[in-house]
Protein backbone atom coordinates (compact mmCIF):
# COMPACT_ATOMS: atom_id res chain seq x y z
CA UNK A 1 0.00 0.00 0.00
CA UNK A 2 1.60 3.28 -1.06
CA UNK A 3 -0.24 5.33 1.61
CA UNK A 4 -0.35 4.30 5.24
CA UNK A 5 -1.62 6.29 8.18
CA UNK A 6 -2.00 6.03 11.92
CA UNK A 7 -4.36 8.12 14.01
CA UNK A 8 -3.44 8.73 17.63
CA UNK A 9 -6.75 9.75 19.21
CA UNK A 10 -5.08 10.87 22.46
CA UNK A 11 -2.59 13.15 20.71
CA UNK A 12 -5.24 14.10 18.10
CA UNK A 13 -2.79 13.45 15.26
CA UNK A 14 -2.75 11.69 11.93
CA UNK A 15 0.64 10.52 10.66
CA UNK A 16 0.54 9.65 7.00
CA UNK A 17 3.43 8.12 5.07
CA UNK A 18 3.53 7.87 1.28
CA UNK A 19 5.97 5.48 -0.37
CA UNK A 20 6.86 4.99 -4.00
CA UNK A 21 4.75 5.89 -6.98
CA UNK A 22 1.35 7.31 -6.00
CA UNK A 23 -1.63 7.64 -8.27
CA UNK A 24 -4.49 10.07 -7.87
CA UNK A 25 -6.77 7.11 -7.17
CA UNK A 26 -4.45 6.09 -4.29
CA UNK A 27 -4.80 9.55 -2.77
CA UNK A 28 -8.57 9.71 -3.26
CA UNK A 29 -8.86 6.21 -1.77
CA UNK A 30 -6.87 7.42 1.25
CA UNK A 31 -9.32 10.26 1.86
CA UNK A 32 -12.27 7.90 1.44
CA UNK A 33 -10.72 5.58 4.03
CA UNK A 34 -10.18 8.51 6.39
CA UNK A 35 -13.80 9.56 5.97
CA UNK A 36 -14.89 6.10 7.16
CA UNK A 37 -12.40 5.86 10.05
CA UNK A 38 -14.21 6.46 13.37
CA UNK A 39 -11.03 7.96 14.85
CA UNK A 40 -10.87 10.63 12.15
CA UNK A 41 -13.12 13.15 13.82
CA UNK A 42 -12.89 16.50 15.54
CA UNK A 43 -9.71 18.58 15.39
CA UNK A 44 -6.58 16.77 14.26
CA UNK A 45 -3.00 17.70 13.40
CA UNK A 46 -1.45 16.06 10.36
CA UNK A 47 2.12 14.96 9.69
CA UNK A 48 2.47 14.07 6.01
CA UNK A 49 5.72 12.25 5.22
CA UNK A 50 6.50 12.28 1.50
CA UNK A 51 10.21 11.60 1.94
CA UNK A 52 9.91 8.20 0.22
CA UNK A 53 7.37 9.20 -2.44
CA UNK A 54 8.66 9.06 -6.00
CA UNK A 55 5.75 10.63 -7.84
CA UNK A 56 5.10 14.31 -8.44
CA UNK A 57 1.54 15.64 -8.44
CA UNK A 58 0.47 18.16 -11.03
CA UNK A 59 -1.88 21.11 -10.52
CA UNK A 60 -4.97 19.10 -11.46
CA UNK A 61 -4.11 16.45 -8.88
CA UNK A 62 -3.52 19.04 -6.18
CA UNK A 63 -6.93 20.53 -6.92
CA UNK A 64 -8.46 17.03 -6.66
CA UNK A 65 -6.91 16.67 -3.19
CA UNK A 66 -8.48 19.99 -2.19
CA UNK A 67 -11.84 18.63 -3.34
CA UNK A 68 -11.32 15.58 -1.10
CA UNK A 69 -10.46 17.87 1.84
CA UNK A 70 -13.80 19.63 1.31
CA UNK A 71 -15.63 16.30 1.52
CA UNK A 72 -14.01 15.29 4.81
CA UNK A 73 -14.43 18.68 6.49
CA UNK A 74 -17.88 18.01 7.98
CA UNK A 75 -16.35 15.14 9.96
CA UNK A 76 -12.84 16.37 10.77
CA UNK A 77 -11.06 19.71 11.04
CA UNK A 78 -7.36 19.81 10.42
CA UNK A 79 -5.28 22.16 12.51
CA UNK A 80 -1.50 22.10 11.93
CA UNK A 81 -0.08 20.22 8.96
CA UNK A 82 3.63 19.47 8.65
CA UNK A 83 4.68 18.19 5.24
CA UNK A 84 8.03 16.49 4.79
CA UNK A 85 9.16 16.66 1.15
CA UNK A 86 12.88 16.20 0.67
CA UNK A 87 13.16 16.54 -3.12
CA UNK A 88 13.18 19.95 -4.77
CA UNK A 89 10.30 19.40 -7.18
CA UNK A 90 8.03 17.78 -4.60
CA UNK A 91 8.92 20.47 -2.06
CA UNK A 92 7.81 23.10 -4.59
CA UNK A 93 4.56 21.31 -5.39
CA UNK A 94 3.76 20.97 -1.69
CA UNK A 95 4.22 24.71 -1.31
CA UNK A 96 1.62 25.06 -4.09
CA UNK A 97 -0.58 22.63 -2.15
CA UNK A 98 -0.21 24.83 0.95
CA UNK A 99 -1.63 27.78 -0.96
CA UNK A 100 -4.55 25.82 -2.42
CA UNK A 101 -5.45 24.07 0.84
CA UNK A 102 -4.96 26.93 3.31
CA UNK A 103 -8.70 27.13 4.05
CA UNK A 104 -8.64 23.57 5.40
CA UNK A 105 -5.80 23.93 7.94
CA UNK A 106 -5.07 26.35 10.76
CA UNK A 107 -1.45 26.39 9.57
CA UNK A 108 0.69 24.35 7.16
CA UNK A 109 4.39 24.28 6.47
CA UNK A 110 6.54 22.18 4.16
CA UNK A 111 10.00 21.03 5.24
CA UNK A 112 13.00 19.39 3.61
CA UNK A 113 14.36 18.05 6.93
CA UNK A 114 12.63 15.45 9.11
CA UNK A 115 14.21 16.95 12.23
CA UNK A 116 12.84 20.41 11.48
CA UNK A 117 9.43 19.03 10.50
CA UNK A 118 9.14 17.03 13.73
CA UNK A 119 10.26 19.98 15.88
CA UNK A 120 7.74 22.32 14.25
CA UNK A 121 4.99 19.71 14.50
CA UNK A 122 5.67 19.26 18.23
CA UNK A 123 5.68 23.04 18.75
CA UNK A 124 2.27 23.32 17.09
CA UNK A 125 0.84 20.79 19.53
CA UNK A 126 2.35 22.70 22.44
CA UNK A 127 0.99 25.99 21.14
CA UNK A 128 -2.50 24.47 20.97
CA UNK A 129 -2.24 23.46 24.62
CA UNK A 130 -1.51 27.05 25.71
CA UNK A 131 -4.35 29.53 25.56
CA UNK A 132 -3.78 32.33 23.05
CA UNK A 133 -4.80 35.92 23.68
CA UNK A 134 -7.83 37.00 21.68
CA UNK A 135 -6.95 37.80 18.09
CA UNK A 136 -3.56 36.04 18.21
CA UNK A 137 -2.60 33.25 15.84
CA UNK A 138 0.27 30.80 15.80
CA UNK A 139 3.60 32.24 14.78
CA UNK A 140 4.57 31.37 11.25
CA UNK A 141 7.83 29.44 10.95
CA UNK A 142 10.79 30.97 9.16
CA UNK A 143 11.43 29.92 5.59
CA UNK A 144 13.58 26.81 5.27
N, C-alpha and C positions, 0 to 999 in steps of 0.2 A: 504494500500500500504506500503510495508516494506521499500521502498526508496522514500524519498521526497527531492526535491531540490528547491532552490530559486536562481535566478540570479539577482544580482543588477547591471544593466548596467552602472550606474554612478560610483560605487565603483569598477567595473570590478571584481566582486567576484561571486563565486558559493558556496553556503552553502548547503551541502548534509547531510541528517540525515538518518541513517539506524536503523530500529527498528525490534527486534524479529529475527526470523529465516529467513535467506536470502538464496536463491538458486542461483546458477550460472545463471540461466535464468533470475532471477530478476535483477542481476547486468548487464548482457548483454542488457536486455531491457532498463535499465537506460541509458546506453551509446547510444543506438539507439535513445531514446527520446532526449537526449542531441544533437545528430547529427542533428536532425530535428528542434531544438529550434532556432529561428532566433536571440535570444539574446546570444547564445553560439557561439561567434565569437571573433576573435582577441586574445589579451592576457588577461588571467583571472587568478586570485588567487583562490585556492580551500580550503575550510574548510570542512573536512570530519569527521563527528561526528558518531563514532561507539559505543558510551558509552551505548546505549541501544540495541545493536546487540547481539544476543545470539548464532549465528553460528560462526564457525571457518573455514576459507578457507584453502584448502590444496595447495600444490605447483602447481598442475595442474590448479587450479582455479585462482591462482595469475597470472600464465602465460596467461590464457585466458583474464584476465583484461588488461594485457599489450598489447595483440593483439587488444583489443577494443580501447585502447589509440592510437595505430598506426592508426586505421581507422579514428579517429576524428581529428587527427593532421592537416590535410590539412585545416580544418575549424577553429580550435581553438588551441592556444598555452597556455599551463599552466605554470604559473610562480611559485609562492610559494604554497606549499601544506602543511597545518597543518592537522594532523590526530590525533583525540582523541580516544584512545583505553584504557579503564581503566582496563580491565582484563589482567592478565599476559600472557596467551596464545595468545590472540588477539594482544596484544602489540608486542609480539615477531614476529608474522606473518606479522604485518604491517612493522616491521623493514626489514623483508625479502622483502616485497613489495617495500619498498624504494629502495633497491638495484636493483631489477629487473626493476623498472620504472624510474630510475634516468635520462635516456635520454629524458624523456617527461616532466620534470619539471626543473625549474631553481634551486629550492631547495625544499627539503621535510624534515619534521621532525615529529616524532610520540611522543605523549605526553600521560601521565596518568592523568594529571590534566587539567580540563577545563580552569581554571584561567591561567595557564602557556601557554596553547595552544592559547587562545585568545590574550594574551599579545604578544606572538611571532608573531602571524598572523598580528596583528596591526603593529608591528615593521617592518614586511616585506613590508607592504603597504607604510609606511613612508620611508623606504629605497629606494623604487622604485621612490618616488617623488623627492628624492635628487639625483642630478647627481653624478655618481661615476667616479673617475679618471680612465683613460685608464688602462686596465689590472686588475682592482680591481673587486672582487666579493663580494657578501654579506657574512657577518661573519657567520660562522656556530655556532649554539647554543651549549651550553654545554650539556653534557649527563645528562639525567634526572634520 
